[in-house]
């Protein structure tokens, strides 16, 4: 019997957050869907994070993401690019 693993809640919530087309001006997938970009970190932290997590701290979100994702590249202060494997 094949046992299926369930993604961690953090990953599920992050996927839902990025995948919501209503927030594309703040956070969105790249054209190929392999990365996502946080375009407006202040709005992301203030308006979106509290809807999915128990905090509004962008640094905490990045720290948590780094435990799951192998590459993190800061493009500049306002746009952060996260690469997936």
C-alpha positions as a Markdown table, in Angstrom:
| # | Residue | x | y | z |
|---|---|---|---|---|
| 1 | Unk | 0.0 | 0.0 | 0.0 |
| 2 | Unk | 1.4 | 3.4 | -1.0 |
| 3 | Unk | 1.5 | 5.9 | 1.8 |
| 4 | Unk | 0.9 | 9.5 | 0.8 |
| 5 | Unk | 2.5 | 12.4 | 2.7 |
| 6 | Unk | 0.6 | 15.6 | 3.5 |
| 7 | Unk | 2.4 | 18.9 | 3.0 |
| 8 | Unk | 3.2 | 21.0 | 6.0 |
| 9 | Unk | 0.5 | 23.6 | 6.8 |
| 10 | Unk | 2.9 | 26.4 | 6.2 |
| 11 | Unk | 3.5 | 25.2 | 2.6 |
| 12 | Unk | -0.2 | 24.7 | 1.9 |
| 13 | Unk | -1.0 | 28.2 | 3.2 |
| 14 | Unk | 1.9 | 29.7 | 1.3 |
| 15 | Unk | 0.7 | 28.1 | -1.9 |
| 16 | Unk | -2.9 | 29.3 | -1.4 |
| 17 | Unk | -1.6 | 32.8 | -0.7 |
| 18 | Unk | 0.6 | 32.9 | -3.8 |
| 19 | Unk | -2.0 | 31.2 | -6.0 |
| 20 | Unk | -4.8 | 33.8 | -5.2 |
| 21 | Unk | -5.1 | 36.0 | -8.4 |
| 22 | Unk | -6.6 | 38.8 | -6.2 |
| 23 | Unk | -3.2 | 39.4 | -4.7 |
| 24 | Unk | -1.1 | 39.3 | -7.9 |
| 25 | Unk | 0.0 | 42.9 | -7.5 |
| 26 | Unk | 1.5 | 42.1 | -4.1 |
| 27 | Unk | 2.7 | 38.5 | -4.6 |
| 28 | Unk | 2.5 | 36.3 | -7.7 |
| 29 | Unk | 4.0 | 33.4 | -9.6 |
| 30 | Unk | 6.5 | 33.9 | -12.4 |
| 31 | Unk | 5.4 | 33.1 | -16.0 |
| 32 | Unk | 6.5 | 29.4 | -15.7 |
| 33 | Unk | 5.0 | 29.0 | -12.2 |
| 34 | Unk | 8.3 | 27.8 | -10.7 |
| 35 | Unk | 9.0 | 30.9 | -8.5 |
| 36 | Unk | 7.0 | 33.5 | -6.8 |
| 37 | Unk | 7.8 | 37.2 | -6.2 |
| 38 | Unk | 6.7 | 39.4 | -3.3 |
| 39 | Unk | 6.4 | 42.7 | -5.0 |
| 40 | Unk | 5.3 | 44.8 | -2.1 |
| 41 | Unk | 6.7 | 43.5 | 1.2 |
| 42 | Unk | 4.9 | 46.1 | 3.4 |
| 43 | Unk | 1.5 | 45.3 | 2.0 |
| 44 | Unk | 2.2 | 41.6 | 2.0 |
| 45 | Unk | 3.1 | 41.7 | 5.7 |
| 46 | Unk | 0.3 | 44.0 | 6.7 |
| 47 | Unk | -2.6 | 42.9 | 4.6 |
| 48 | Unk | -2.0 | 39.2 | 3.5 |
| 49 | Unk | 0.1 | 37.4 | 6.1 |
| 50 | Unk | -2.4 | 37.9 | 9.0 |
| 51 | Unk | -5.1 | 36.2 | 6.8 |
| 52 | Unk | -3.0 | 33.0 | 6.6 |
| 53 | Unk | -0.7 | 33.1 | 9.6 |
| 54 | Unk | -0.8 | 34.2 | 13.2 |
| 55 | Unk | 1.6 | 37.1 | 12.6 |
| 56 | Unk | 2.4 | 39.9 | 10.2 |
| 57 | Unk | 6.1 | 39.7 | 10.3 |
| 58 | Unk | 7.8 | 39.4 | 6.9 |
| 59 | Unk | 11.1 | 38.3 | 8.4 |
| 60 | Unk | 9.4 | 35.4 | 10.2 |
| 61 | Unk | 7.8 | 34.3 | 7.0 |
| 62 | Unk | 11.1 | 34.3 | 5.1 |
| 63 | Unk | 12.8 | 32.4 | 8.0 |
| 64 | Unk | 10.0 | 29.8 | 7.9 |
| 65 | Unk | 10.2 | 29.6 | 4.1 |
| 66 | Unk | 13.9 | 29.0 | 4.3 |
| 67 | Unk | 13.4 | 25.9 | 6.3 |
| 68 | Unk | 11.5 | 24.4 | 3.4 |
| 69 | Unk | 13.0 | 26.0 | 0.3 |
| 70 | Unk | 16.7 | 25.5 | -0.7 |
| 71 | Unk | 17.2 | 28.9 | -2.4 |
| 72 | Unk | 16.3 | 32.4 | -1.5 |
| 73 | Unk | 17.5 | 35.4 | -3.5 |
| 74 | Unk | 16.7 | 38.9 | -2.5 |
| 75 | Unk | 16.2 | 40.9 | -5.7 |
| 76 | Unk | 15.9 | 44.2 | -3.9 |
| 77 | Unk | 14.1 | 45.6 | -0.8 |
| 78 | Unk | 10.7 | 45.6 | -2.3 |
| 79 | Unk | 10.7 | 42.5 | -4.5 |
| 80 | Unk | 11.9 | 39.1 | -3.1 |
| 81 | Unk | 12.3 | 36.1 | -5.4 |
| 82 | Unk | 11.9 | 32.6 | -4.0 |
| 83 | Unk | 13.1 | 29.7 | -6.1 |
| 84 | Unk | 11.7 | 26.2 | -5.8 |
| 85 | Unk | 13.5 | 23.0 | -6.7 |
